[in-house]
Amino acid sequence: MVQAEILGITQVQGAGFPTVLLRHEERVLLISIGLPEASAIQLALLEEKPPRPMTHDLICNILAGLRGNVLSVNIYKLEEQTFFAYLSIEQTNEQGEVEQLLRVDARPSDGIAIALRVGCPIYVEEAVLDEAGHDAAMLRPLFEEASEEGDDEYEDGDMDDEDEN
């Protein structure tokens, strides 16, 4: 698996749903998500805290209360246009020693929302990137055009590499 970074959320032209963009090097993975998950991810990207816990905040609070630590979110499979993911969680005892490692099934959108809240990495299986990844340079015009037309409800992901390495 390779580590991916979240570029942001956008509305792909002609699609009626939000899309989260994940990048590894020059490949970008576009994952269609629901509106509630898009809102949860966007709030976390903007580092905004709601006055009361939202669903993903609640999940993080429960995990912390049970001494669970999310180590990573792993997007491991694409089947019939559906992405599959799991959370890698370690649970510790009262002394802080790891008692068990858990693999919890999750939708990628929920995993991403949780990863942003706890600060863990997101990994994507290379085979998934090979099958569904897009060349970042090829996608730039699509998102620039949507932005110019004002159709984009979400902030565009940064598709440039200027700030890296």
C-alpha positions in Angstrom: 0.0 0.0 0.0 1.1 3.6 -0.6 0.2 6.7 1.4 -2.2 9.1 -0.2 -2.9 12.7 0.6 -6.4 14.3 0.6 -6.5 17.1 -2.0 -10.1 18.1 -1.2 -13.6 17.7 -2.2 -15.1 18.8 -5.5 -18.1 18.4 -7.7 -17.2 16.6 -10.9 -18.8 18.2 -14.0 -21.9 16.3 -15.0 -22.1 14.3 -11.7 -24.7 15.0 -9.1 -22.6 14.0 -6.1 -19.5 15.2 -4.3 -16.1 13.6 -5.0 -13.2 13.3 -2.7 -9.7 13.4 -4.3 -6.8 11.4 -3.0 -3.4 11.7 -4.5 -0.3 9.5 -4.5 2.5 11.1 -6.5 1.1 11.8 -10.0 -2.0 9.7 -9.7 -5.3 10.9 -8.3 -8.2 8.7 -7.0 -11.7 10.1 -7.3 -14.2 8.6 -4.9 -17.8 9.5 -5.0 -19.3 10.2 -1.6 -22.5 11.3 0.0 -23.4 14.8 1.0 -23.2 14.2 4.8 -19.7 12.6 4.4 -18.6 15.5 2.2 -19.7 18.0 4.9 -17.8 16.0 7.6 -14.7 15.9 5.5 -14.9 19.5 4.6 -15.4 20.6 8.2 -12.3 18.6 9.2 -10.2 20.0 6.2 -11.2 23.5 7.4 -10.4 22.6 11.0 -13.8 23.8 12.1 -15.3 22.3 15.3 -19.0 22.1 15.5 -20.6 23.1 18.8 -21.7 19.5 19.4 -20.1 16.3 18.2 -21.0 15.1 14.7 -21.2 11.4 13.9 -17.5 11.1 13.1 -16.5 13.1 16.1 -18.6 10.7 18.2 -16.9 7.7 16.7 -13.5 9.2 17.6 -14.6 10.0 21.1 -15.9 6.5 21.6 -12.6 5.0 20.4 -10.6 7.3 22.7 -12.8 6.3 25.6 -12.1 2.6 24.8 -8.4 3.3 24.5 -8.5 2.8 20.8 -6.0 4.5 18.5 -6.7 4.6 14.7 -3.3 3.8 13.1 -4.4 4.2 9.5 -7.2 4.1 7.0 -6.7 1.5 4.2 -8.5 1.6 0.9 -7.8 -1.9 -0.3 -10.3 -3.0 -3.0 -12.4 -1.7 -5.8 -15.3 -4.0 -6.8 -18.2 -3.1 -9.2 -17.3 0.6 -8.8 -17.4 0.4 -5.0 -14.3 1.2 -3.0 -13.7 -0.9 0.2 -11.7 0.3 3.2 -10.9 -0.6 6.8 -9.5 1.2 9.8 -6.5 -0.3 11.5 -7.0 0.3 15.2 -4.8 -0.6 18.2 -6.4 -1.0 21.6 -4.3 -0.5 24.7 -4.7 -1.5 28.3 -4.6 0.9 31.3 -0.8 0.8 31.3 -0.7 1.9 27.7 0.4 -1.5 26.3 -1.1 -2.7 23.1 -3.7 -5.4 23.9 -5.0 -6.0 20.4 -5.0 -4.8 16.8 -8.3 -4.5 15.1 -9.3 -4.3 11.5 -12.7 -2.5 11.2 -14.6 -2.5 7.9 -15.5 1.1 6.8 -16.6 3.1 3.8 -13.7 5.1 2.5 -15.6 8.4 3.1 -16.1 7.6 6.7 -12.5 6.5 7.1 -11.3 9.7 5.5 -13.5 11.8 7.8 -12.1 9.9 10.8 -8.5 10.1 9.6 -8.7 13.8 9.3 -9.9 14.0 12.9 -7.3 11.7 14.5 -4.4 12.7 12.2 -3.6 9.2 10.9 -2.4 8.3 7.4 -4.5 7.1 4.5 -3.2 4.2 2.4 -4.3 2.9 -0.9 -3.5 -0.5 -2.4 -1.4 0.0 -5.5 -3.8 -2.3 -7.5 -6.6 0.1 -6.7 -4.6 3.1 -8.0 -3.6 1.1 -11.1 -7.3 0.3 -11.8 -9.0 3.6 -10.8 -6.2 6.2 -10.5 -6.1 9.1 -13.0 -3.1 11.2 -14.1 -3.2 14.4 -12.1 -2.1 16.5 -15.1 -5.0 15.2 -17.1 -7.5 16.1 -14.4 -6.4 19.7 -13.9 -8.4 21.2 -16.8 -11.6 19.4 -15.7 -11.5 21.1 -12.2 -10.3 24.4 -13.5 -13.2 24.5 -16.0 -15.7 23.6 -13.3 -14.3 26.3 -11.0 -14.5 29.0 -13.8 -18.1 28.1 -14.4 -18.9 28.5 -10.7 -20.5 25.0 -10.6 -18.2 23.8 -7.8 -19.8 23.8 -4.4 -16.6 22.6 -2.7 -13.0 23.9 -2.7 -11.0 22.5 -5.5 -8.1 20.2 -4.5 -4.6 21.5 -5.1 -3.4 19.6 -8.1 0.0 21.3 -8.3 3.1 19.8 -6.8 4.9 23.2 -6.2 4.8 22.8 -2.4 6.0 19.2 -2.2 9.6 18.1 -1.5 
